[in-house]
Amino acid sequence: MELLYHYIWRHRMVGPRLLTCDSRPLEVLWPGRHNEDAGPDFQGARLRIDGQEWVGNVEIHVKASDWYRHGHDSDPAYDSVALHVVAVDDVRILRRDGSEIPQVEIVLPQDFYMTYACLAAEMKGVRCSRMIAQIPPLVRTDWLETLAMERMHAKASRLLEYQSQLQGDWEQAVFTLFARGLGFGLNSQPFEMLAKNLPLKYVYHHADDLLQVEALLFGQAGMLDSSRNIFDEYYQLLCREYAFLSRKYVLHPMRGDLWKYARTRPQNFPHRRIALLASALHHGVRFTDSLISANADIDALLELFDWHLEGYWANHAAFGAEGGEISAPRNLSESSRRLLIINVAAPFYCAHARISGDFELAERGANMLTRLQPERNSIITRWKEAGLEADDALRSQALLHLRNEYCDRDRCLDCRFGHYLLRSRAGSTRFFKPGEEKNQQSLLSL
């Protein structure tokens, strides 16, 4: 409830003119800056109380008595509070020096509160699904375009964070982004750990020998143990190669139990993804140069990601007899390659622009998404049922970001959909205490 009052105050949804609890006229000239750290909730507010202008802080509580329950009466940080905003006026508030703090009581109208309660209810899926039809198409389009760019920049920031973590090694950072992309969600984190745990310079030094590249990747992935699969000649050969290379380069493998296999078809096991990555490295892929050369061209990128499995992995899903032989495509499907364009290539162009200043390439990278088919998953299906259908990958990325970063994180008050729905209620309701005349000003349009 207090969070909702923060929202109302921050967006001036109670109007500029109110009455204090002792019936003095109150004008809100500036609500102040929202403070997310310790101390009063809003800092530097400008208020005019009974004709006198004040500059100070604003504290918000559900009950006025929460001031004492939270110990603010003995905290010098709260001596500068110029106004106390409450839902229930149950006690007068005094500073440490005995002076009274002006207080204003704001009571939410039932319609406004019910809209917020619907948005904030703890339920799975799209919380505003029954109200999306009330949001104008222009508001939807504008917010989804913003969300798509927000997601793109978040992924680009991840790449730049990799670079920072890897002591400025850009190529290793891009390799890490590629590896994470090959995890396709389920194994993204283990793939990221693998890429960070294997210096690319060692791989490039042995790139002309596929077996050694595979040994480095599978060994660092924690998938090699010479006491297992003793009758699998290929597996034992990898173990011997990795034992030699790990001693040579002082390498330490990650935990093999981090890889996930639940609800995964054999042809999509992480073993095959690692083998594909080894194949790409063996055939001389240089990630940064290859992406720049592709120049945000979809056909060129689809060809770049068209890696092929060779030898053992052409018909195996995992090591040994228990892995079983399978009949499956020896390369990534086109839909998987398109996912790499969405999750790897487009963010790369965005991040590269921040370093190189080539924003034209970044724009072409973003425009690629408007020419790609949208992802198909349960989240996109749920949005479609709610009335928001993804026509292309840019929009599906926006809807994924909306669900993951706003709906699932209870950020309805930060979402433009939630903001619009609450504002639409604000335009036709008033905040007041039933039976009283004060604080009945209509909520302002935002």
DAWO-V879470 format. One record per backbone hydrogen bond with DSSP energy under -0.5 kcal/mol. CO is the residue of the C=O (numbers start at 1). NH is the residue of the N-H. If there is no record, write none. Layout:
{{CO	NH} {CO	NH}}
//
This chain:
{{1	5} {2	6} {3	7} {4	8} {5	9} {6	10} {7	11} {8	13} {9	12} {12	15} {12	444} {16	28} {18	26} {20	23} {24	20} {25	50} {26	18} {27	29} {27	48} {30	46} {33	43} {34	36} {41	35} {42	58} {43	33} {45	47} {45	56} {46	29} {46	30} {47	49} {47	54} {48	27} {48	50} {49	52} {52	49} {54	47} {56	45} {57	82} {57	83} {58	42} {59	85} {61	87} {62	87} {62	88} {63	66} {64	67} {65	68} {65	69} {66	70} {67	72} {67	73} {68	71} {71	74} {72	75} {74	76} {75	78} {76	79} {78	81} {80	57} {83	59} {83	85} {84	104} {85	61} {86	106} {88	64} {88	90} {93	101} {95	98} {99	95} {100	102} {102	84} {103	21} {104	86} {107	432} {109	113} {110	114} {111	115} {112	116} {113	117} {114	118} {115	119} {116	120} {117	121} {121	123} {125	127} {126	129} {128	131} {128	132} {131	134} {132	135} {136	139} {136	140} {137	141} {138	142} {139	143} {140	144} {141	145} {142	146} {143	147} {144	148} {145	149} {146	150} {147	151} {148	152} {149	153} {150	154} {151	155} {152	156} {153	157} {154	158} {155	159} {156	160} {157	161} {158	162} {159	163} {160	164} {161	165} {162	166} {163	168} {164	167} {166	169} {168	170} {169	173} {170	174} {171	175} {172	176} {173	177} {174	178} {175	179} {176	180} {177	181} {178	182} {179	183} {180	183} {181	184} {183	187} {184	186} {185	188} {187	191} {188	192} {189	193} {190	194} {191	195} {192	196} {193	197} {195	198} {199	202} {199	203} {200	204} {201	205} {202	206} {203	206} {204	207} {206	209} {208	210} {209	213} {210	214} {211	215} {212	216} {213	217} {214	218} {215	219} {216	220} {217	221} {218	223} {219	222} {220	254} {225	228} {229	232} {231	233} {232	236} {233	237} {234	238} {235	239} {236	240} {237	241} {238	242} {239	243} {240	244} {241	245} {242	246} {243	247} {244	248} {245	249} {246	250} {246	251} {255	258} {256	259} {261	264} {265	268} {266	269} {269	272} {269	273} {270	274} {271	275} {272	276} {273	277} {274	278} {275	279} {276	280} {277	281} {278	282} {279	283} {280	285} {281	284} {285	287} {286	290} {287	291} {288	292} {289	293} {290	294} {291	295} {291	296} {292	295} {294	297} {296	298} {297	301} {298	302} {299	303} {300	304} {301	305} {303	306} {305	307} {307	332} {310	313} {311	314} {312	315} {315	326} {319	323} {320	323} {320	324} {324	317} {326	328} {330	309} {333	337} {334	338} {335	339} {336	340} {337	341} {338	342} {339	343} {340	344} {340	345} {341	346} {344	348} {345	349} {346	350} {347	351} {348	352} {349	353} {350	354} {351	355} {352	356} {353	357} {357	359} {358	362} {359	363} {360	364} {361	365} {362	366} {363	367} {364	368} {365	369} {366	369} {367	370} {368	371} {369	372} {369	393} {369	394} {372	393} {375	377} {377	381} {378	382} {379	383} {380	384} {381	385} {382	386} {383	387} {383	388} {384	387} {387	389} {389	391} {392	396} {393	397} {394	398} {395	399} {396	400} {397	401} {398	402} {399	403} {400	404} {401	405} {402	406} {402	407} {403	408} {406	411} {407	410} {411	414} {411	415} {412	415} {415	419} {416	420} {417	421} {418	422} {419	423} {420	424} {421	425} {422	426} {423	427} {425	428} {426	429} {426	443} {429	443} {430	432} {432	434} {433	436} {437	440} {438	433} {441	431}}
//
